[in-house]
Amino acid sequence: MDSSTSVDTHHEPHAHDAAHEHHELGWWRKYIFSTDHKVIGIQYGLCGLAFLFLGFCLMMLMRWQLAYPGQALPVIGKWLPQLFGPGSMPDGKMTPDFYNSLGAMHGTIMIFAGVVPLAFAAFGNFVVPLQIGAPDMTFPKINAASFWAFAVGGVIMLVSFFVPGGPAKSGWTSYTPLSDIADTGPGHNLIFNGQTLWLIGFIFLITSSLLGAINFITTIIQLRAKGLTWMRLPFFVWAQFVTAFLLVLAFPPLEAAIIMQLMDRVAHTSFFLPAGLVVNGVPAYISGGGSPLLWQHLFWFLGHPEVYVLILPAFGIVAEILANNSRKPLWGYKSLVFSVLVIGFLSFIVWAHHMWLTGMGAGVSAFFQTTTLLISIPSVIILSAFFISLWGGSIRFTVPMLFATAFLPMFGIGGLTGIPLAFNSADLYLHDTYYVIAHFHYIVAPGTIFGLFAGIYFWFPKATGRKMNDFWGKVHFWPTLICMNLIFLPMFLQGMAGMHRRWYDGGQGWTVANDHTIWGLTGFEWNKPISWAAWIMGLAQIPFIINFFWSIKRGEKVNDNPWEATTLEWTAPSPPPHGNFVTTPVAYRGPYEYSLPGRERDFTMQNEPVEPAERTPRKPPADLVPV
Amino acid sequence: MEIPYTVSNRPDTGLWNAKIGIWLFLASEVMLFGGLFSAYIFLRIDSPPGMWPHGLLNVPVGTMNTAILIMSSVTVVLAWASLKMRKYNAYWWYMLATIVCGVIFLTVKLAYEWPQKFDHFGVYIKTEDLGKYEQYLGNEYATEKGLPPRLEITGHLHNRAALKDPSIKEYEIALDPLNADPTNPEMDRPHFWPRPATEKIATVEKEDVQYATMFLPRHSAYFASYFTITGLHGLHVLGGVLVFIYMWLPVSKRLYQRNPEHLANRVEVSGLFWHFVDLVWIFVFPLFYLL
């Protein structure tokens, strides 16, 4: 954005502080160390996308080992040992430790360095202040600090790939006591080893999320435009609001756990180490008296709300796009809002359903089974409301809409396959199988990530003033959708056939994966089509990457409201100048006033005053009358 | 461009921005220390009899530090009230008092309490060898009186080289009063005033030792949580003191002259933080020093 135009467009409303507007910021302050929420949002977005791609690459490497265990990786196999050190892939063959590292870092990077920064921080930063008609976040400097804390955390995670011994290898959950003793002993630096760097990087990522979340909540409470009451907020803002609360309250207990694990590793305490622990056949010289279960409790106290941190922003994005492209008000706005609040609350009391195998006892299990099943109710309400919103709409199948509609059945599959896992008895069998992998990836991959793609295509014109190419968007969408299902559907079968999710050889050496066929292939043989689908999906992202960067400069130029949407962000210029709005926005109506009867256009923006004729009560359209 | 409601209230919420921000931050802090305290509870409930130490901390010093911290919470409120009444001089003095209290607290913690612990030594005796050291442990007496079993001999380590040198086969420990005279009913429970160390020296063979260490975080789950929580709390005190120093330096005077309410707001939110730090200590003190 160009600050000279910002001064011009801003002249009238900000005449009183014109002196502030006039001093030019240098390039570094404007684009790198910026405090403008839009720049920070874009910074978060680009970093988040880069990390998502990196996490995806790690997984593509793992898929080779699963499909062709013990075979040398062709072409790039020669180069990887030079990049990751000789212990990673000697002669192109992956070592078990490196496989574990890839698994741990895939999860960590995807969730904490990819999706959270993109879904929460990037979209939240860019869109929320615009949607509520605010000039910026309440604390712009803290906002910048949040991004830079994230950057430091991300760099530490990357650096951990290049220390002796490789990055963290105890799973993204870092279960103790395994993680406590990993990367210790001779040849490992006390600080510069994979697991310790993982912990330190995490402290920065948590700090970043906390600062961001506090900023979001304050901004939504304090900087809503005049007339923008709580029930006039776009659903996306509600989703971000609840997400921010989850981050504020759920992340600190994990931070506490991380500090304790750091103490275990650096100061040799025994928070998570039980008495009598034997490592490599030698009794460990520790005080003992700790509890490995304590880590699991603290980790999942974050871990479960984190699931909703991943999905709620996607809900919000999808809601905006569904209403916009079906040209209908979102069905059941109030139920959606209350559902999202209930989800937020319930997500704090379901965590132990990740721990059925630890044998916590029937009473505890009964409690957590009940709460887990309760939380499916608001989730189903939300999904149903989205489906009903489509009913009777005049749907425009734009690229964002394609992703948003695909989100619905994909999230549906992910959600419904979670119900067996909620039951203690069924989970004992399915736990730690590929079934679990398939279940949560349906939520976060074709679920959340489709929501994120939809959001990128949708708000791209607001950020750049140009639209991404439609044709290449569709070329991106269809193969991605097909490959997602080819990857994750067979995993349900593998999981139900008893294949363990952490097998380094993909099941080659295990009877259960080879002694019977499912639809013509054994459990182990299914790895091949899955892996090929994953690699083809990698290729399918190329049109997106090219389209994204090409459209920044050369995409089709569009006006300020290309999607004919109703919410306040579309009243600002594209791209919005520093301070966002030409005139201070005032909201007169709800967020989704599409197809109001008796109007020329099929959308009425939130800042259009209510005309006297509208004040008389009107009959709802026939298709909305309850039967 | 100006962010609205940085100093004045938004009419419908009745709050300025930073006040919401600090309360949210404190909510996250509650969860952070909540996580640590629940770990303390979890580990303490889990610990076998005799494995949770008592009476190892200096209660009078802890009490004094508690009083100092509470006092500083009062002075910070007075500082804020002085600003509200536009008395900058009074503010300056109250702020100084707050800073001094914070610094005293930290000094006592870091220069006295912690080093004293680092210099203390304890050995856990192997279960099968407990009888050999009955004269220092007094387990028969303890069982008779219904006290928890005594597994550890503590005191001052005379031959520090024994910690590193495998050729030295025993520890020479100048005993703490409990181990010097284990059957004395005076020693049944910890005292408010710490008892003086004794001259009596015990020789403990390394072979009989389960685990030997100075009173470092690695000593036990108790000291692990003590050092972690007080360390994190100390960092919070340090952060608060630094913020107060910034608001006490001449730079604050300029803000005061430009917009006194803005400075008062800053003192208010950092004061809220300070009260929280104080509150954490109110939990730390009984949990580690008294119970």
Chai-1 contact restraints between the chains, C-beta under 6 A:
chainA,res_idxA,chainB,res_idxB,connection_type,confidence,min_distance_angstrom,max_distance_angstrom,comment,restraint_id
A,P135,B,M1,contact,1.0,0.0,6.0,A-B,restraint_1
A,T138,B,N17,contact,1.0,0.0,6.0,A-B,restraint_2
A,L210,B,S28,contact,1.0,0.0,6.0,A-B,restraint_3
A,I214,B,G21,contact,1.0,0.0,6.0,A-B,restraint_4
A,I214,B,L24,contact,1.0,0.0,6.0,A-B,restraint_5
A,I214,B,F25,contact,1.0,0.0,6.0,A-B,restraint_6
A,I217,B,L24,contact,1.0,0.0,6.0,A-B,restraint_7
A,T218,B,N17,contact,1.0,0.0,6.0,A-B,restraint_8
A,T218,B,I20,contact,1.0,0.0,6.0,A-B,restraint_9
A,T218,B,G21,contact,1.0,0.0,6.0,A-B,restraint_10
A,I221,B,I20,contact,1.0,0.0,6.0,A-B,restraint_11
A,Q222,B,Y5,contact,1.0,0.0,6.0,A-B,restraint_12
A,Q222,B,R10,contact,1.0,0.0,6.0,A-B,restraint_13
A,Q222,B,N17,contact,1.0,0.0,6.0,A-B,restraint_14
A,V248,B,L24,contact,1.0,0.0,6.0,A-B,restraint_15
A,V248,B,A27,contact,1.0,0.0,6.0,A-B,restraint_16
A,V248,B,S28,contact,1.0,0.0,6.0,A-B,restraint_17
A,L249,B,M31,contact,1.0,0.0,6.0,A-B,restraint_18
A,P252,B,S28,contact,1.0,0.0,6.0,A-B,restraint_19
A,P252,B,M31,contact,1.0,0.0,6.0,A-B,restraint_20
A,P252,B,L32,contact,1.0,0.0,6.0,A-B,restraint_21
A,P253,B,M31,contact,1.0,0.0,6.0,A-B,restraint_22
A,P253,B,G35,contact,1.0,0.0,6.0,A-B,restraint_23
A,E255,B,L32,contact,1.0,0.0,6.0,A-B,restraint_24
A,A256,B,L32,contact,1.0,0.0,6.0,A-B,restraint_25
A,A256,B,G35,contact,1.0,0.0,6.0,A-B,restraint_26
A,A256,B,L36,contact,1.0,0.0,6.0,A-B,restraint_27
A,M263,B,T228,contact,1.0,0.0,6.0,A-B,restraint_28
A,A267,B,P217,contact,1.0,0.0,6.0,A-B,restraint_29
A,H268,B,R218,contact,1.0,0.0,6.0,A-B,restraint_30
A,T269,B,P217,contact,1.0,0.0,6.0,A-B,restraint_31
A,T269,B,R218,contact,1.0,0.0,6.0,A-B,restraint_32
A,T269,B,A224,contact,1.0,0.0,6.0,A-B,restraint_33
A,F271,B,A224,contact,1.0,0.0,6.0,A-B,restraint_34
A,S287,B,Y211,contact,1.0,0.0,6.0,A-B,restraint_35
A,S287,B,S220,contact,1.0,0.0,6.0,A-B,restraint_36
A,G289,B,S47,contact,1.0,0.0,6.0,A-B,restraint_37
A,G289,B,M51,contact,1.0,0.0,6.0,A-B,restraint_38
A,G289,B,A221,contact,1.0,0.0,6.0,A-B,restraint_39
A,S291,B,D46,contact,1.0,0.0,6.0,A-B,restraint_40
A,L294,B,A39,contact,1.0,0.0,6.0,A-B,restraint_41
A,L294,B,F42,contact,1.0,0.0,6.0,A-B,restraint_42
A,L298,B,G35,contact,1.0,0.0,6.0,A-B,restraint_43
A,G579,B,M1,contact,1.0,0.0,6.0,A-B,restraint_44
